[in-house]
C-alpha cells in the first residue's frame, strides 16, 4: 500500500558535485550541489540550482560561469565539508587540500582531484523559489586520463568510484546491471551485460 506525502524533492539518487567558481584566486570558492543535471545534448547544456543566500551565488551571478567537478569516494569528506561551511568564512580549497587548476574556457578553476571537470557558461538564470537555476552551456570538459580506457578511448567513470546523494546521505554506486539498450538487444552467445 502506498501513502500520500506532501510535495517534495524525492527524485534520487543525484550526483553530489563540487561546483567551483570565481575569476581570481582571491575569489575562488567551492559549493556542494546536488540539484544538478543534464538538460540538452546539442548544444551540451546543464544546470545547477543554488539558494540566493549562498556565498557562491553572487560569485556565479557576477562571473556567469562555473565548473561542475564530479566527486568520488575519496572526495566524500571534502564534498560534505564544502556543503556545510561558507566561503565567507573559509578558503575551501586550502581547508580541504584541494588544488585549483586552470580551466581552458572559463576563468573559474577546476578541482584537480576531481575525475571530471565540466566548464560551464551561464545562459540564463531562472528564479524558482528557494533556489535559482543557472542554465549553462558546456564549453569544455577536462577528464582525468586515468579513467579513460586506453583501448577504446571511452570514459570509465565507474572506476573512479563516483559519489551520489540520496535523501540526506552520500552513497557509492553499486554493481553494473546493464548498459543502455541491453533490454532490446538481439542476444547471441557472446552478448553479456
Backbone as a chain_set.jsonl record, in Angstrom:
{"seq": "XXXXXXXXXXXXXXXXXXXXXXXXXXXXXXXXXXXXXXXXXXXXXXXXXXXXXXXXXXXXXXXXXXXXXXXXXXXXXXXXXXXXXXXXXXXXXXXXXXXXXXXXXXXXXXXXXXXXXXXXXXXXXXXXXXXXXXXXXXXXXXXXXXXXXXXXXXXXXXXXXXXXXXXXXXXXXXXXXXXXXXXXXXXXXXXXX", "coords": {"N": [[0.84, -1.176, 0.0], [0.552, 2.241, -0.787], [1.444, 5.477, 0.518], [0.184, 8.839, 0.674], [2.156, 11.7, 0.349], [3.216, 15.019, 1.186], [4.059, 17.376, -1.427], [7.424, 17.153, -2.508], [11.048, 16.962, -2.754], [12.02, 14.269, -3.962], [13.405, 12.878, -5.912], [15.718, 10.691, -6.454], [18.755, 8.667, -6.768], [21.044, 11.494, -6.789], [23.703, 13.225, -8.49], [26.418, 14.135, -6.431], [28.047, 16.981, -6.508], [30.963, 19.082, -6.734], [30.984, 22.415, -7.14], [32.955, 24.747, -8.607], [33.943, 28.164, -8.52], [34.522, 31.65, -9.388], [36.727, 34.301, -10.426], [39.295, 35.029, -9.839], [42.12, 34.01, -7.817], [41.686, 34.999, -5.217], [38.968, 35.155, -5.087], [38.057, 32.604, -5.582], [35.927, 29.852, -4.949], [34.128, 27.044, -3.556], [31.197, 25.175, -3.873], [28.98, 22.743, -2.68], [26.731, 20.846, -4.537], [23.663, 19.251, -5.156], [21.424, 19.564, -6.639], [21.481, 19.313, -9.717], [22.098, 18.682, -13.194], [21.856, 17.217, -16.537], [20.501, 18.936, -19.314], [20.273, 19.253, -22.044], [21.426, 17.888, -25.147], [22.517, 18.818, -27.602], [22.938, 22.058, -28.224], [25.409, 21.028, -25.802], [24.184, 21.177, -22.596], [23.642, 22.081, -19.166], [22.596, 22.3, -15.718], [22.663, 24.047, -12.565], [21.195, 24.423, -9.387], [20.916, 26.955, -7.018], [20.725, 28.369, -3.771], [19.887, 31.785, -3.24], [21.051, 33.01, -0.981], [23.462, 31.776, -0.568], [27.033, 31.934, -0.487], [28.455, 31.44, -2.886], [26.58, 32.016, -4.808], [26.387, 34.815, -5.569], [28.936, 35.097, -6.639], [28.891, 33.364, -8.856], [26.767, 34.528, -10.275], [27.832, 37.07, -10.849], [30.126, 36.468, -12.437], [29.116, 34.731, -14.321], [29.772, 32.095, -14.939], [30.949, 28.763, -14.199], [32.358, 25.712, -12.801], [31.539, 22.359, -12.926], [32.481, 19.82, -10.912], [32.931, 16.453, -10.83], [32.482, 14.076, -8.201], [34.082, 11.692, -5.97], [34.449, 8.671, -4.005], [36.802, 9.16, -2.579], [36.686, 11.902, -2.382], [34.625, 12.386, -0.681], [34.535, 13.426, 2.018], [35.446, 16.067, 1.629], [33.44, 16.924, -0.088], [31.144, 16.89, 1.551], [31.988, 18.681, 3.593], [32.447, 21.082, 2.186], [29.864, 21.679, 1.609], [28.65, 22.38, 3.967], [30.035, 24.422, 5.125], [30.785, 27.899, 4.843], [32.063, 29.869, 2.178], [32.464, 32.454, 2.839], [33.676, 32.421, 5.251], [35.773, 30.6, 5.115], [38.63, 29.441, 3.245], [38.012, 27.242, 1.022], [39.405, 25.581, -0.786], [41.97, 25.537, 0.375], [41.415, 24.598, 3.021], [40.435, 21.994, 2.543], [42.503, 20.807, 1.238], [42.509, 20.876, -1.581], [43.232, 21.307, -5.048], [43.259, 24.148, -6.986], [42.858, 24.282, -10.42], [43.761, 25.239, -13.801], [41.235, 26.138, -15.95], [40.146, 25.612, -19.345], [38.335, 27.143, -20.871], [36.93, 28.884, -19.239], [37.144, 31.297, -16.531], [36.815, 30.405, -13.955], [38.128, 28.069, -11.577], [39.187, 24.639, -12.105], [38.836, 21.627, -10.168], [41.538, 19.891, -9.388], [41.698, 17.32, -8.255], [39.333, 16.082, -8.903], [37.69, 13.64, -10.977], [36.51, 14.458, -13.317], [35.89, 17.527, -14.856], [33.624, 19.987, -15.637], [33.324, 22.614, -17.674], [31.44, 25.528, -17.606], [29.259, 28.016, -19.011], [27.009, 30.452, -18.036], [23.796, 30.772, -19.374], [21.258, 31.553, -18.762], [19.353, 32.657, -15.957], [17.032, 31.361, -13.826], [14.553, 32.196, -11.64], [13.221, 30.302, -9.113], [12.072, 29.963, -6.602], [12.891, 28.798, -3.597], [15.395, 28.293, -4.642], [17.56, 29.44, -7.305], [17.869, 28.667, -10.703], [20.69, 28.063, -12.586], [21.126, 27.976, -15.82], [23.219, 26.52, -18.115], [25.674, 26.496, -20.75], [27.781, 23.893, -21.794], [31.15, 24.269, -22.172], [33.644, 23.069, -22.252], [35.312, 20.031, -21.325], [37.289, 18.626, -18.859], [38.963, 15.722, -18.486], [40.261, 13.239, -16.4], [42.915, 11.345, -17.419], [43.448, 8.827, -16.363], [41.044, 7.567, -16.069], [40.178, 6.855, -18.531], [39.611, 4.392, -20.951], [42.245, 2.82, -22.384], [42.237, 1.308, -24.694], [39.718, 1.615, -25.986], [39.168, 4.291, -25.703], [37.05, 5.187, -24.318], [35.203, 6.693, -21.655], [35.508, 5.704, -18.303], [33.921, 6.079, -15.826], [32.88, 4.638, -13.688], [35.041, 3.347, -12.555], [36.192, 5.363, -11.12], [34.842, 5.478, -8.805], [32.285, 6.957, -8.22], [30.443, 9.43, -6.337], [27.23, 9.698, -4.901], [24.212, 11.429, -3.967], [21.68, 10.731, -1.721], [18.789, 11.418, -0.493], [19.63, 12.969, 1.914], [21.992, 11.652, 2.532], [25.262, 10.429, 1.606], [26.291, 8.17, -0.917], [27.944, 5.322, -2.397], [28.095, 4.011, -5.727], [26.455, 1.019, -6.895], [26.793, -2.305, -8.32], [27.16, -2.752, -11.858], [24.338, -3.363, -13.853], [23.458, -3.519, -16.4], [23.678, -2.171, -19.765], [22.979, 0.806, -21.691], [20.239, 0.148, -23.696], [20.414, -2.627, -23.56], [18.218, -4.212, -22.919], [16.715, -4.591, -25.21], [18.398, -5.563, -27.04], [19.588, -7.784, -29.584], [20.144, -11.026, -28.684], [23.07, -13.007, -28.48], [25.356, -15.732, -28.329], [27.705, -14.577, -27.356], [26.999, -12.196, -26.191], [26.985, -10.158, -23.413], [25.934, -8.532, -20.387]], "CA": [[0.0, 0.0, 0.0], [1.317, 3.482, -0.856], [0.94, 6.625, 1.271], [0.312, 10.153, 0.052], [3.028, 12.632, 1.05], [3.186, 16.368, 0.62], [5.044, 17.524, -2.499], [8.796, 17.305, -2.03], [12.131, 16.658, -3.692], [12.411, 12.889, -3.695], [13.971, 12.228, -7.089], [17.061, 10.292, -6.02], [19.906, 9.439, -6.312], [21.531, 12.625, -7.572], [25.153, 13.381, -8.343], [26.91, 15.113, -5.455], [29.146, 17.605, -7.229], [31.611, 20.276, -6.21], [30.963, 23.47, -8.148], [33.966, 25.764, -8.333], [33.595, 29.441, -9.146], [35.42, 32.76, -9.1], [37.581, 34.663, -11.555], [40.664, 35.243, -9.348], [42.377, 33.16, -6.655], [41.096, 35.582, -4.003], [37.518, 34.969, -5.17], [37.733, 31.193, -5.795], [35.119, 29.2, -3.925], [33.539, 25.749, -3.908], [29.903, 24.905, -3.27], [28.469, 21.403, -2.948], [25.41, 20.928, -5.151], [23.02, 18.019, -5.615], [20.419, 19.943, -7.631], [22.248, 19.499, -10.942], [21.831, 17.654, -14.194], [21.922, 17.475, -17.963], [19.208, 19.369, -19.843], [20.261, 19.263, -23.515], [22.59, 17.244, -25.748], [23.109, 19.632, -28.648], [24.264, 22.127, -27.609], [25.517, 20.416, -24.482], [23.779, 22.13, -21.562], [23.353, 21.522, -17.862], [22.124, 23.317, -14.786], [22.797, 23.899, -11.124], [20.267, 25.289, -8.659], [21.622, 27.471, -5.841], [19.981, 29.339, -2.964], [20.485, 33.121, -3.366], [21.819, 33.421, 0.197], [24.762, 31.097, -0.528], [28.173, 32.781, -0.874], [28.805, 31.214, -4.294], [25.526, 32.533, -5.689], [26.781, 36.117, -6.128], [30.146, 34.901, -7.453], [28.454, 32.786, -10.131], [25.939, 35.52, -10.968], [28.716, 38.13, -11.332], [31.029, 35.979, -13.476], [28.309, 33.978, -15.293], [30.43, 30.84, -15.285], [31.298, 27.875, -13.089], [32.832, 24.39, -13.21], [30.98, 21.228, -12.183], [33.514, 18.812, -10.699], [32.339, 15.227, -10.31], [33.129, 13.644, -6.965], [34.374, 10.267, -5.785], [34.54, 8.27, -2.594], [37.948, 9.853, -1.976], [36.33, 13.301, -2.18], [33.381, 12.434, 0.108], [34.643, 14.348, 3.15], [35.506, 17.43, 1.083], [32.122, 17.225, -0.646], [30.266, 17.234, 2.663], [32.506, 19.863, 4.288], [32.21, 22.275, 1.352], [28.43, 21.936, 1.597], [28.169, 22.872, 5.269], [30.846, 25.578, 5.5], [30.638, 29.012, 3.908], [33.254, 30.508, 1.629], [32.649, 33.754, 3.504], [34.484, 32.176, 6.455], [36.867, 29.66, 4.875], [39.167, 29.175, 1.917], [37.683, 25.821, 0.934], [40.495, 24.859, -1.432], [43.03, 25.35, 1.356], [40.946, 23.773, 4.141], [40.234, 20.61, 2.117], [43.678, 20.385, 0.474], [42.151, 20.703, -2.982], [44.086, 22.091, -5.92], [42.591, 24.842, -8.087], [43.588, 24.151, -11.677], [43.382, 26.158, -14.882], [40.25, 25.702, -16.927], [40.519, 26.034, -20.696], [37.396, 28.08, -21.489], [36.343, 29.8, -18.252], [38.1, 31.759, -15.526], [36.633, 29.621, -12.735], [39.099, 26.985, -11.537], [38.765, 23.25, -11.966], [39.413, 20.962, -8.996], [42.451, 18.896, -9.974], [41.465, 15.997, -7.69], [38.093, 15.53, -9.462], [37.951, 12.862, -12.188], [35.941, 15.135, -14.469], [35.525, 18.913, -14.593], [32.778, 20.442, -16.736], [33.391, 24.072, -17.72], [30.11, 25.995, -17.995], [28.941, 29.446, -19.091], [25.595, 30.652, -17.752], [22.99, 31.344, -20.453], [20.023, 32.107, -18.209], [19.088, 32.4, -14.542], [15.593, 31.262, -13.624], [14.181, 32.238, -10.226], [12.23, 29.245, -8.923], [11.539, 29.964, -5.238], [14.021, 28.677, -2.669], [16.619, 28.231, -5.437], [17.597, 29.944, -8.671], [18.518, 27.709, -11.598], [21.656, 28.594, -13.539], [21.155, 27.151, -17.022], [24.539, 26.818, -18.673], [26.217, 25.73, -21.864], [29.059, 23.233, -21.513], [32.147, 24.77, -23.124], [34.801, 22.174, -22.299], [35.382, 19.033, -20.26], [38.627, 18.122, -18.551], [38.831, 14.362, -17.97], [41.497, 12.618, -15.926], [43.263, 10.253, -18.335], [43.486, 7.505, -15.726], [39.717, 6.965, -16.141], [39.877, 6.574, -19.93], [40.038, 3.073, -21.405], [43.297, 3.068, -23.374], [41.934, 0.592, -25.938], [38.525, 2.132, -26.651], [39.073, 5.733, -25.537], [35.805, 5.505, -23.622], [35.24, 7.144, -20.268], [35.182, 4.643, -17.358], [33.679, 6.778, -14.57], [32.633, 3.698, -12.601], [36.313, 3.033, -11.889], [36.526, 6.494, -10.249], [34.011, 5.307, -7.605], [31.531, 8.206, -8.058], [29.655, 9.684, -5.136], [25.885, 10.204, -5.162], [23.465, 11.929, -2.811], [20.401, 10.036, -1.634], [17.903, 11.868, 0.591], [20.323, 13.321, 3.143], [23.188, 10.838, 2.777], [26.118, 10.15, 0.467], [26.427, 6.744, -1.186], [28.69, 4.922, -3.577], [27.252, 3.268, -6.655], [26.536, -0.441, -6.838], [27.277, -3.039, -9.482], [26.518, -2.537, -13.153], [23.362, -4.413, -14.158], [23.175, -3.496, -17.83], [24.096, -0.966, -20.483], [21.871, 1.409, -22.412], [19.731, -0.645, -24.813], [20.606, -4.068, -23.408], [16.938, -4.923, -22.797], [16.149, -4.854, -26.525], [19.478, -6.047, -27.89], [19.5, -9.176, -30.035], [21.061, -11.821, -27.873], [23.818, -14.098, -29.094], [26.125, -16.467, -27.314], [28.783, -13.767, -26.826], [26.476, -10.951, -25.59], [26.88, -10.088, -21.938], [25.594, -7.187, -19.914]], "C": [[0.891, 1.247, 0.0], [0.622, 4.581, -0.069], [1.05, 7.882, 0.42], [1.181, 11.023, 0.943], [2.874, 14.001, 0.42], [4.239, 16.467, -0.484], [6.44, 17.781, -1.922], [9.789, 16.908, -3.106], [12.662, 15.266, -3.406], [12.876, 12.155, -4.95], [15.433, 11.929, -6.767], [17.474, 9.008, -6.714], [20.252, 10.554, -7.291], [23.057, 12.656, -7.485], [25.451, 14.403, -7.248], [28.144, 15.726, -6.087], [29.724, 18.779, -6.45], [31.653, 21.293, -7.34], [31.979, 24.525, -7.743], [33.625, 27.016, -9.129], [34.614, 30.497, -8.736], [36.341, 33.033, -10.27], [39.028, 34.927, -11.146], [40.877, 34.338, -8.135], [41.759, 33.693, -5.357], [39.59, 35.337, -3.94], [37.117, 33.497, -5.271], [36.933, 30.645, -4.617], [34.598, 27.88, -4.475], [32.214, 25.632, -3.172], [29.499, 23.476, -3.634], [27.033, 21.531, -3.444], [24.922, 19.515, -5.484], [21.931, 18.327, -6.633], [21.161, 20.316, -8.909], [21.891, 18.409, -11.929], [22.002, 18.15, -15.608], [20.551, 17.93, -18.441], [19.14, 19.396, -21.364], [21.547, 18.61, -24.016], [23.301, 18.151, -26.742], [22.378, 20.964, -28.747], [24.251, 21.476, -26.225], [25.204, 21.464, -23.42], [23.455, 21.384, -20.28], [22.844, 22.643, -16.965], [22.637, 23.01, -13.393], [21.747, 24.819, -10.511], [20.909, 25.647, -7.326], [20.706, 28.438, -5.1], [20.659, 30.707, -3.06], [21.312, 33.56, -2.155], [23.19, 32.74, 0.301], [25.858, 32.024, -1.06], [28.502, 32.653, -2.367], [27.799, 31.818, -5.259], [25.959, 33.84, -6.368], [28.023, 35.99, -7.006], [29.761, 34.366, -8.826], [27.658, 33.811, -10.933], [26.798, 36.633, -11.57], [29.547, 37.666, -12.525], [30.326, 35.211, -14.597], [29.031, 32.742, -15.824], [30.753, 30.067, -14.024], [31.824, 26.577, -13.675], [32.155, 23.363, -12.313], [32.061, 20.166, -12.119], [32.857, 17.575, -10.103], [33.153, 14.741, -9.118], [33.254, 12.127, -6.909], [34.333, 9.948, -4.296], [35.68, 8.995, -1.892], [37.648, 11.325, -1.677], [35.088, 13.467, -1.292], [33.466, 13.439, 1.26], [34.672, 15.792, 2.667], [34.15, 17.849, 0.529], [31.165, 17.642, 0.471], [30.701, 18.548, 3.315], [32.226, 21.137, 3.498], [30.727, 22.619, 1.258], [27.901, 22.518, 2.889], [28.973, 24.051, 5.8], [30.72, 26.652, 4.434], [31.986, 29.536, 3.451], [33.465, 31.91, 2.165], [33.642, 33.607, 4.663], [35.726, 31.33, 6.215], [37.336, 29.717, 3.433], [39.022, 27.662, 1.74], [38.758, 25.0, 0.224], [41.577, 24.536, -0.406], [42.601, 24.389, 2.469], [40.823, 22.301, 3.771], [41.395, 20.058, 1.291], [43.335, 20.041, -0.971], [42.957, 21.69, -3.826], [43.266, 22.794, -6.995], [43.457, 24.755, -9.338], [43.041, 25.107, -12.718], [42.374, 25.489, -15.801], [40.68, 26.206, -18.301], [39.651, 27.167, -21.215], [36.762, 29.079, -20.526], [37.415, 30.222, -17.262], [37.983, 30.974, -14.217], [37.613, 28.452, -12.74], [38.433, 25.615, -11.617], [39.315, 22.759, -10.635], [40.236, 19.798, -9.528], [42.167, 17.479, -9.481], [40.185, 15.335, -8.23], [38.403, 14.741, -10.737], [37.476, 13.555, -13.459], [35.521, 16.532, -14.056], [34.833, 19.459, -15.837], [32.711, 21.966, -16.696], [32.1, 24.618, -18.333], [30.021, 27.515, -18.037], [27.439, 29.6, -18.962], [24.916, 31.345, -18.936], [21.762, 32.058, -19.907], [19.94, 31.754, -16.725], [17.574, 32.445, -14.364], [15.31, 31.228, -12.125], [13.031, 31.27, -10.01], [11.514, 29.305, -7.583], [12.71, 29.922, -4.279], [15.367, 28.709, -3.39], [16.436, 28.98, -6.756], [18.366, 28.922, -9.502], [19.424, 28.458, -12.57], [21.723, 27.609, -14.704], [22.41, 27.522, -17.785], [24.875, 25.933, -19.861], [27.563, 25.146, -21.444], [30.043, 23.664, -22.598], [33.325, 23.824, -23.299], [34.694, 21.184, -21.141], [36.83, 18.622, -20.098], [38.454, 16.774, -17.856], [40.187, 13.811, -17.58], [41.773, 11.374, -16.779], [43.255, 8.888, -17.678], [42.123, 6.816, -15.725], [39.251, 6.757, -17.582], [40.409, 5.192, -20.277], [41.025, 3.279, -22.552], [43.01, 2.377, -24.708], [40.782, 1.23, -26.702], [38.439, 3.654, -26.613], [37.809, 6.16, -24.813], [36.056, 5.84, -22.17], [34.765, 6.015, -19.363], [34.962, 5.25, -15.973], [33.434, 5.823, -13.413], [33.919, 3.337, -11.862], [36.799, 4.172, -10.995], [35.783, 6.417, -8.915], [33.227, 6.587, -7.299], [30.655, 8.227, -6.811], [28.285, 10.203, -5.552], [25.233, 10.6, -3.843], [22.091, 11.293, -2.84], [19.68, 10.443, -0.361], [18.635, 12.071, 1.921], [21.584, 12.531, 3.435], [23.963, 10.641, 1.473], [26.271, 8.639, 0.333], [27.382, 6.518, -2.349], [27.752, 4.102, -4.458], [27.459, 1.775, -6.508], [27.058, -1.024, -8.137], [26.497, -2.685, -10.736], [25.56, -3.693, -13.408], [22.995, -4.46, -15.638], [23.733, -2.243, -18.446], [22.897, -0.432, -21.238], [21.496, 0.542, -23.61], [19.835, -2.143, -24.649], [19.297, -4.844, -23.343], [16.312, -5.26, -24.147], [17.193, -5.362, -27.525], [19.204, -7.468, -28.346], [20.553, -9.958, -29.278], [21.789, -12.84, -28.751], [24.671, -14.721, -28.002], [27.193, -15.61, -26.657], [28.289, -12.513, -26.115], [26.391, -11.085, -24.078], [26.502, -8.673, -21.559], [26.686, -6.742, -19.002]], "O": [[1.886, 1.291, 0.723], [-0.605, 4.629, 0.012], [1.911, 7.974, -0.455], [0.971, 11.08, 2.154], [2.456, 14.129, -0.731], [5.213, 15.714, -0.473], [6.599, 18.538, -0.964], [9.411, 16.562, -4.225], [13.648, 15.108, -2.686], [12.75, 10.934, -5.033], [16.279, 12.822, -6.807], [16.603, 8.3, -7.218], [19.823, 10.56, -8.445], [23.636, 12.167, -6.515], [24.784, 15.434, -7.168], [29.179, 15.068, -6.195], [29.051, 19.384, -5.616], [32.283, 21.061, -8.373], [31.878, 25.123, -6.671], [33.099, 26.952, -10.241], [35.451, 30.273, -7.861], [36.699, 32.123, -11.019], [39.899, 35.04, -12.008], [39.908, 33.941, -7.489], [41.355, 32.911, -4.497], [39.008, 35.315, -2.855], [35.949, 33.17, -5.065], [37.221, 30.933, -3.455], [34.621, 27.63, -5.681], [32.122, 25.954, -1.988], [29.663, 23.057, -4.78], [26.221, 22.237, -2.846], [25.668, 18.696, -6.022], [21.549, 17.453, -7.411], [21.437, 21.49, -9.156], [21.433, 17.334, -11.54], [22.257, 19.329, -15.853], [19.537, 17.373, -18.02], [18.054, 19.546, -21.924], [22.61, 18.749, -23.411], [24.528, 18.25, -26.737], [21.283, 21.006, -29.309], [23.211, 21.391, -25.572], [25.861, 22.503, -23.344], [23.05, 20.221, -20.298], [22.684, 23.783, -17.4], [22.997, 21.876, -13.077], [21.449, 25.879, -11.062], [21.385, 24.777, -6.597], [19.998, 29.231, -5.72], [21.884, 30.788, -2.971], [22.194, 34.407, -2.297], [23.99, 33.093, 1.168], [25.622, 32.807, -1.98], [28.792, 33.65, -3.028], [28.135, 32.101, -6.409], [25.903, 33.956, -7.592], [28.149, 36.696, -8.007], [30.248, 34.857, -9.844], [27.856, 33.944, -12.141], [26.526, 37.09, -12.679], [29.662, 38.387, -13.517], [30.872, 35.059, -15.69], [28.916, 32.393, -16.999], [30.824, 30.627, -12.93], [31.754, 26.355, -14.884], [32.192, 23.478, -11.088], [32.507, 19.665, -13.151], [32.293, 17.629, -9.009], [34.36, 14.969, -9.04], [32.632, 11.393, -7.677], [34.199, 10.833, -3.452], [35.542, 9.401, -0.738], [38.287, 11.925, -0.813], [34.561, 14.572, -1.169], [32.54, 14.229, 1.449], [33.994, 16.649, 3.234], [33.756, 19.007, 0.664], [30.456, 18.641, 0.342], [29.872, 19.425, 3.56], [31.817, 22.149, 4.066], [30.373, 23.732, 0.869], [26.813, 23.093, 2.908], [28.617, 24.621, 6.831], [30.565, 26.344, 3.252], [32.929, 29.634, 4.235], [34.53, 32.495, 1.969], [34.355, 34.551, 5.007], [36.645, 31.342, 7.035], [36.561, 30.0, 2.52], [39.833, 26.896, 2.26], [38.999, 23.849, 0.589], [42.046, 23.4, -0.326], [43.344, 23.471, 2.817], [41.082, 21.438, 4.61], [41.292, 18.977, 0.712], [43.809, 19.043, -1.513], [43.315, 22.773, -3.362], [42.643, 22.135, -7.827], [44.636, 25.108, -9.319], [41.983, 25.71, -12.531], [42.626, 24.418, -16.355], [41.491, 27.126, -18.401], [40.141, 28.054, -21.914], [36.118, 30.031, -20.967], [38.466, 29.588, -17.161], [38.947, 30.89, -13.457], [37.901, 27.899, -13.801], [37.271, 25.451, -11.246], [40.173, 23.412, -10.04], [39.686, 18.831, -10.057], [42.377, 16.523, -10.228], [39.985, 14.137, -8.025], [39.287, 15.132, -11.499], [37.977, 13.278, -14.549], [34.871, 16.71, -13.026], [35.375, 19.406, -16.941], [32.111, 22.54, -15.788], [31.712, 24.228, -19.434], [30.62, 28.212, -17.217], [26.678, 28.959, -19.687], [25.394, 32.365, -19.433], [21.279, 33.029, -20.49], [20.397, 30.694, -16.296], [16.922, 33.432, -14.704], [15.776, 30.331, -11.423], [11.984, 31.393, -10.646], [10.431, 28.736, -7.45], [13.447, 30.9, -4.155], [16.373, 29.112, -2.805], [15.322, 29.134, -7.255], [19.381, 28.382, -9.061], [18.987, 29.364, -13.281], [22.309, 26.533, -14.581], [22.646, 28.695, -18.073], [24.428, 24.791, -19.965], [28.378, 25.823, -20.817], [29.805, 23.452, -23.787], [33.936, 23.779, -24.367], [34.07, 21.465, -20.117], [37.514, 18.31, -21.072], [37.873, 16.693, -16.774], [41.149, 13.907, -18.342], [40.946, 10.464, -16.843], [43.074, 7.881, -18.362], [42.031, 5.627, -15.421], [38.069, 6.512, -17.827], [41.542, 4.86, -19.93], [40.668, 3.854, -23.581], [43.496, 2.824, -25.747], [40.849, 1.374, -27.923], [37.711, 4.249, -27.408], [37.523, 7.352, -24.703], [36.992, 5.341, -21.544], [33.719, 5.421, -19.627], [35.724, 4.972, -15.047], [33.745, 6.154, -12.269], [33.883, 3.051, -10.665], [37.716, 3.979, -10.196], [36.058, 7.197, -8.003], [33.45, 7.23, -6.273], [30.2, 7.196, -6.315], [28.179, 11.046, -6.443], [25.643, 10.171, -2.765], [21.413, 11.312, -3.868], [19.923, 9.889, 0.711], [18.309, 11.435, 2.923], [22.192, 12.72, 4.488], [23.393, 10.681, 0.383], [26.369, 7.92, 1.328], [27.6, 7.405, -3.174], [26.746, 3.57, -3.989], [28.509, 1.322, -6.052], [27.68, -0.334, -8.945], [25.312, -2.359, -10.672], [25.911, -4.856, -13.21], [22.284, -5.368, -16.068], [24.207, -1.351, -17.742], [21.903, -1.138, -21.407], [22.346, 0.236, -24.446], [19.383, -2.88, -25.525], [19.272, -6.028, -23.68], [15.453, -6.139, -24.216], [16.897, -5.563, -28.703], [18.653, -8.27, -27.592], [21.723, -9.574, -29.246], [21.198, -13.449, -29.643], [24.678, -14.247, -26.866], [27.565, -15.873, -25.513], [29.091, -11.82, -25.488], [25.79, -12.022, -23.552], [26.725, -7.731, -22.32], [26.632, -5.633, -18.469]]}, "num_chains": 1, "name": "protein.A"}
